[in-house]
Amino acid sequence: MSNKTLSILSYVTIIGWIIAYVKSKDIQPKSDLVSYHLRQGLGFFILSLVVNVALSIIVTIIPTLAFLNYVGILLFILWVFGIINAVNEQKKPIPVIGAAFENKFAFLG
């Protein structure tokens, strides 16, 4: 698989991320682009999971806060930005949240 394909795949569910991670181990020399998007994709997945679980609990306890479910649309838009950056082979962070993941997950580099 090409670096571009692996970068895109790192955003497509956790299964896609695992496939991209395993395939990136076979690339010689290591691709900075793939490593960057693997970090961004993993950070985004963890953030999305935490936000969705928290919102599910909050909305279950206080149903009048159901409008908070629209946060999912914001997460979807940020996810699309990540994929667009991977398609364009750019090492740009996901807007708003991506900078937090740039120096995390050192095991991916």
C-alpha positions in Angstrom: 0.0 0.0 0.0 1.1 3.5 -0.7 1.8 6.1 2.0 -1.2 8.1 0.9 -3.5 5.0 1.2 -2.2 4.2 4.7 -2.6 7.8 5.8 -6.2 7.8 4.7 -6.9 4.4 6.2 -5.7 5.6 9.6 -8.9 7.7 9.9 -11.3 5.0 8.8 -12.5 3.3 12.0 -10.2 1.6 14.5 -10.0 -1.5 12.2 -8.6 0.7 9.4 -6.2 2.3 11.9 -4.9 -1.1 13.0 -4.5 -2.2 9.3 -2.6 1.0 8.6 -0.4 0.6 11.7 0.5 -3.0 10.8 1.2 -2.2 7.2 3.3 0.8 8.1 5.7 -1.5 9.9 6.6 -3.0 6.5 7.5 0.3 4.9 11.2 1.0 4.6 12.2 3.7 5.2 9.6 4.8 7.7 7.2 7.3 6.4 6.8 10.5 8.5 3.4 11.1 6.7 1.9 7.8 7.8 3.3 8.1 11.3 1.8 11.6 11.6 -1.7 10.5 10.4 -1.6 7.4 12.6 -1.1 9.7 15.6 -3.8 12.1 14.5 -6.2 9.2 13.7 -5.6 7.5 17.1 -6.0 10.7 19.0 -9.2 11.5 17.1 -10.6 8.0 17.8 -9.9 8.2 21.5 -11.4 11.7 21.7 -14.5 10.6 19.8 -15.0 7.6 22.0 -14.6 9.7 25.2 -16.9 12.4 24.0 -19.6 10.0 22.8 -19.6 8.0 26.0 -19.7 11.1 28.1 -22.6 12.6 26.0 -24.5 9.3 26.2 -24.3 9.4 30.0 -25.2 13.1 30.3 -28.2 12.9 27.9 -29.4 9.8 29.7 -29.3 11.5 33.1 -30.6 14.9 31.8 -32.7 14.4 28.7 -33.2 18.2 28.2 -29.6 18.3 27.1 -30.3 16.2 24.1 -29.1 19.1 21.9 -25.6 18.2 22.9 -25.8 15.2 20.5 -25.0 17.8 17.7 -21.4 17.6 18.9 -21.3 14.5 16.7 -21.7 16.6 13.6 -18.7 18.7 14.7 -16.7 15.5 15.2 -17.7 14.4 11.7 -16.6 17.6 10.2 -13.2 17.4 12.0 -12.9 13.8 10.8 -13.4 14.9 7.2 -10.7 17.6 7.6 -8.3 14.8 8.8 -9.1 12.7 5.7 -8.7 15.7 3.4 -5.2 16.4 4.9 -4.3 12.7 4.3 -5.6 12.8 0.7 -3.5 15.9 0.0 -0.5 14.3 1.7 -0.2 17.2 4.1 1.1 17.0 7.7 -1.4 19.4 9.0 -3.2 18.8 12.3 -7.0 18.4 12.5 -8.4 21.8 13.3 -9.0 22.7 17.0 -7.9 19.3 18.4 -5.1 18.0 16.2 -2.3 20.0 17.8 -2.9 18.0 21.0 -1.9 14.8 19.3 1.1 15.9 17.3 3.6 15.0 20.1 1.7 12.2 21.7 1.8 8.4 21.0 5.6 8.2 20.6 5.4 4.5 19.9 4.0 5.3 16.4 7.1 7.3 15.4 
